[in-house]
């Protein structure tokens, strides 16, 4: 069975405001988004994972 997964990360991040990114904690100059780093942003992204995501099985 072949399959295809497509996603648009911009849809996931569309709920994140510029001020949230400006205030995000950085690790070595990089914004890490995980359940332990910048968890508020992580939670907002997780809530939008179904937006802009499509799975097709052939």
Buried (B, 14 or more C-beta within 10 A) or exposed (E): EEEEEEEEEEBBBBEBEEEBEEEBEEEEEEBBBEEEBBEEBBEBBEEBEEEBBEEEEE
